[in-house]
Amino acid sequence: MDRRARRPVAGRGARGVAGRSASLAPAPRRHDPRRGLDRRAHPRGGRTMTTTWTVLGSSGGAPTRTNPASGYLLRSGDRTVWLDAGTGTFMALAELVDPGRLDAVVVSHVHVDHCADLYGLYGYLAYGPSGIVPIPVFVPPGAAEHLAAFARATAEHVFHHVLDLRTVEAGDVVEVGELRFEFGFGVHPVPSLVTRVSTPDGVVVYSGDTGPGGDLPRLAAGADLLVVEASLQGVRGPDTYPYHLTAQEAAELAVAAEVGRFVLTHVAATADPAVSVGEAEAVYGAPVDYAAPGTTFTPRSDR
């Protein structure tokens, strides 16, 4: 798919279709994993690839005054992908790239600290500066209906002209140019994606939100960069919340997966990240990075 030709936004400014019920919103689109996403022409040889993972925000559960909620920008060559759109991350994204030229978006799940700023992108594309539309947005099962319902997006609503919501399942693979995305599910109250991205420079794995188990241990194996949530601190007990990881559990997973670089993210908004890093390092036995907003990591490994 080549999205480099600019297309007008159909129905820009319209708030729906007269006489159409909200129940007429289109059925969620199931992504066909056989279809790649080559949304622009680009040279195939003679260039050096440099893949970066930039933290737009990492605060767990809610933004703080200095740290937006979850959001990351993956750049590789001329490809740009936004992973998670938590509160406050759209403005951080817009400071780095033109949001209208994103190649894709991945929303791990529909908790507000991971998806709220998708509506910022929607507004930017539909009513603000022009973009290259529609932008594919990969979401877990059930998310497309929730996201469209909040926008009151009927079948012909402009929302669907600028954002192409595509449902992915565990085991699905999506190719965005030279980037290969493989999805799994975490352990969370709502369907939540774990994402493994194979890039020309190495493998990046992002946990999304998850408790112990699920597909994360399998997808994390051998990653060059593992970005894993650590919402909780201390030792897990019988009453510990089951749908997030402790810093110690995140470190145990990183050790078992034999990753190249290990980054803690999604530390609770009320917790001290330094405590989480200390707990993780005690298990990991080596320095552990924290996903401070504005920090950029690469998947290159010294292994």
C-alpha positions in Angstrom: 0.0 0.0 0.0 1.4 3.4 -1.0 -0.1 6.3 0.9 2.3 8.9 -0.3 -0.3 10.4 -2.7 -2.3 13.0 -0.8 -6.0 12.4 -0.7 -8.7 14.8 0.5 -10.5 13.9 3.6 -14.0 12.9 2.5 -16.7 14.7 4.4 -14.3 17.0 6.3 -16.2 19.1 8.7 -19.2 16.7 8.7 -20.3 15.3 12.0 -22.2 12.3 10.6 -24.7 11.4 7.9 -28.2 12.8 8.2 -30.7 10.1 9.0 -28.1 7.5 9.9 -28.2 5.8 13.3 -25.0 5.3 15.4 -25.8 1.6 15.1 -24.7 1.9 11.4 -21.0 2.3 12.3 -19.0 -0.1 10.1 -18.2 -3.5 11.5 -14.6 -3.7 12.9 -12.2 -4.5 10.2 -10.1 -7.6 10.7 -6.6 -7.1 9.4 -5.5 -9.5 6.8 -2.0 -10.5 8.0 -1.1 -11.4 4.4 -1.2 -7.8 3.4 1.9 -5.7 4.0 1.8 -1.9 4.5 4.2 -0.3 2.1 2.7 3.1 2.2 5.3 5.0 0.3 8.0 4.3 -2.3 11.5 4.3 -0.9 14.9 3.1 -2.0 15.8 -0.4 -1.1 19.6 -0.2 -1.1 22.5 2.0 -0.5 21.3 3.6 2.8 22.2 3.1 6.4 19.3 2.2 8.6 19.1 3.6 12.1 16.2 2.5 14.3 15.3 4.5 17.3 12.6 4.1 20.0 11.7 7.5 21.6 9.7 7.7 24.8 6.9 10.3 24.5 5.5 9.4 27.9 5.7 6.5 30.3 3.6 7.4 33.4 1.5 4.4 34.5 -2.2 4.9 34.9 -2.3 8.6 34.5 -0.1 11.5 33.3 1.8 13.6 35.7 2.8 17.3 35.4 6.2 16.2 33.9 5.4 12.8 32.3 2.6 12.0 29.8 1.0 8.6 29.9 2.2 5.8 27.7 3.4 6.5 24.2 6.4 5.8 22.0 7.7 6.8 18.6 9.5 4.1 16.5 11.6 5.4 13.7 13.5 3.3 11.2 14.9 4.8 8.0 11.9 6.9 6.7 9.3 4.9 8.6 7.5 6.3 11.6 5.1 4.4 13.8 3.4 5.6 17.0 2.9 2.9 19.6 0.3 3.8 22.2 -1.4 7.1 22.4 -1.7 7.9 26.1 -2.8 11.2 27.5 -0.3 14.0 26.6 1.7 12.0 24.0 0.2 13.6 20.9 1.9 16.9 21.5 5.2 15.2 22.3 4.8 13.3 19.0 4.1 16.4 17.1 7.3 18.1 18.3 9.3 15.3 16.7 7.4 14.4 13.5 4.4 15.5 11.4 1.6 13.3 12.8 -0.1 13.4 9.4 2.7 11.4 7.8 2.8 8.5 10.2 3.0 5.1 8.5 0.9 3.4 11.2 -0.3 3.5 14.8 -0.5 0.6 17.3 -2.8 0.9 20.3 -2.2 -1.8 22.8 -5.5 -1.5 24.5 -8.4 0.8 25.3 -7.5 2.0 28.7 -7.4 5.8 28.6 -3.7 6.1 29.5 -2.9 4.2 26.3 -5.5 5.5 23.8 -6.9 8.9 24.7 -4.6 10.9 22.4 -5.7 9.0 19.3 -8.5 11.6 19.3 -5.8 14.3 19.0 -4.6 12.6 15.8 -8.1 12.3 14.6 -8.7 16.0 15.1 -5.4 16.9 13.5 -6.2 14.9 10.4 -9.9 15.7 10.1 -10.1 19.4 11.0 -6.5 20.6 11.1 -3.4 20.5 8.8 -3.7 18.1 6.0 -2.3 14.6 6.2 -2.0 11.4 4.2 -5.1 9.4 5.1 -6.3 7.0 6.1 -3.6 6.0 8.6 -3.9 2.4 9.7 -4.4 1.9 13.4 -3.8 -1.7 14.7 -5.9 -2.5 17.8 -6.9 -5.6 19.8 -10.3 -7.3 19.5 -13.2 -5.1 20.6 -11.1 -1.9 20.6 -12.4 -0.6 17.2 -16.0 -0.5 18.4 -15.0 1.4 21.6 -12.9 3.9 19.8 -15.4 4.7 17.2 -18.3 4.9 19.7 -16.5 7.6 21.7 -16.2 9.7 18.6 -19.9 8.9 17.8 -18.6 7.8 14.4 -21.4 6.6 12.2 -20.7 4.6 9.0 -19.7 7.6 6.9 -18.3 9.7 9.6 -15.0 11.5 8.9 -13.4 9.5 11.7 -13.4 6.4 9.4 -11.9 8.4 6.5 -8.8 9.4 8.5 -8.2 6.4 10.8 -8.4 2.9 9.4 -8.9 0.7 12.5 -7.7 -2.8 11.9 -8.1 -5.6 14.5 -5.2 -7.9 15.0 -5.1 -11.2 16.9 -2.3 -13.1 18.7 0.0 -14.5 16.1 -0.8 -11.9 13.4 2.1 -10.4 11.6 2.0 -6.9 9.9 4.8 -5.5 7.7 5.3 -1.7 7.5 8.0 -1.3 4.9 11.0 -3.2 6.4 9.4 -3.4 9.8 7.8 -6.6 10.8 5.3 -6.5 13.7 4.2 -9.7 15.5 1.4 -9.5 18.0 0.5 -11.4 21.1 -1.8 -10.9 24.1 -0.9 -9.8 27.6 -2.7 -10.7 30.8 -5.0 -7.7 31.5 -8.7 -7.0 32.2 -9.3 -6.0 28.5 -7.5 -7.4 25.4 -4.0 -5.9 25.4 -1.4 -6.4 22.7 2.2 -7.4 23.2 4.2 -6.2 20.2 7.5 -7.6 18.8 9.1 -5.5 16.0 11.8 -6.9 13.9 13.8 -4.0 12.4 16.9 -3.9 10.2 18.9 -3.0 13.3 17.5 -5.6 15.7 14.3 -6.6 17.6 12.3 -4.3 19.9 9.6 -5.8 22.2 7.0 -3.7 24.0 4.9 -5.3 26.7 1.9 -3.0 26.7 0.1 -3.7 30.0 0.2 -7.2 31.3 0.5 -9.3 34.4 2.6 -12.4 34.6 2.2 -14.9 31.8 0.5 -14.4 28.5 2.6 -14.1 25.3 5.2 -11.7 26.6 7.8 -14.3 27.7 7.7 -16.0 24.2 7.8 -12.7 22.2 10.5 -11.2 24.4 13.0 -14.1 23.8 16.3 -12.8 22.4 15.1 -9.2 22.0 17.7 -6.5 21.5 15.6 -4.0 23.3 12.9 -5.0 25.8 10.5 -2.2 27.0 8.4 -3.8 29.7 5.9 -2.4 32.1 6.6 -2.4 35.9 3.6 -0.8 37.4 4.1 -2.4 40.8 6.9 -2.4 43.4 7.8 -4.9 46.1 7.3 -8.6 46.2 4.1 -10.1 44.8 1.8 -11.6 47.4 -1.6 -13.3 47.3 -3.4 -9.9 47.2 -1.1 -8.2 44.6 -3.0 -6.9 41.6 -2.7 -9.7 38.9 -2.8 -7.5 35.8 0.5 -5.6 36.1 4.1 -6.7 36.7 6.3 -5.8 39.6 9.8 -4.5 38.8 11.3 -7.7 40.1 9.0 -9.8 37.7 10.0 -7.6 34.8 13.7 -8.2 35.6 13.1 -11.9 35.9 11.5 -11.9 32.5 14.4 -10.0 31.0 16.9 -12.5 32.4 15.0 -15.5 31.1 14.6 -13.9 27.7 18.3 -13.0 27.5 17.7 -9.6 26.1 20.3 -7.1 25.0 18.9 -4.0 26.7 16.2 -3.8 29.3 14.0 -0.7 29.9 11.4 -0.3 32.6 8.3 1.7 31.8 4.7 2.3 33.0 5.9 2.9 36.6 2.8 4.0 38.5 2.3 7.8 38.5 2.5 7.9 42.3 5.6 5.7 42.6 9.3 6.6 42.5 11.0 5.2 39.3 14.3 5.0 41.1 12.9 2.5 43.5 11.6 0.4 40.7 15.0 0.5 38.9 16.8 -0.5 42.1 14.5 -3.5 42.6 14.9 -4.6 39.0 18.7 -4.2 39.1 18.9 -6.4 42.2 17.5 -9.2 40.1 18.9 -8.4 36.7 22.5 -8.0 37.9 23.3 -5.2 35.5 22.2 -1.6 34.8 18.5 -1.2 34.0 17.2 1.8 32.1 14.1 3.8 32.9 11.8 5.1 30.1 12.1 8.8 31.1 10.1 11.0 28.7 12.3 12.3 25.8 14.8 9.4 26.1 15.7 7.6 22.9 16.9 4.0 22.8 18.3 1.8 20.0 17.8 -1.9 19.5 21.5 -2.5 18.9 22.9 -5.0 21.3 26.4 -5.6 22.7 25.8 -9.3 23.1 
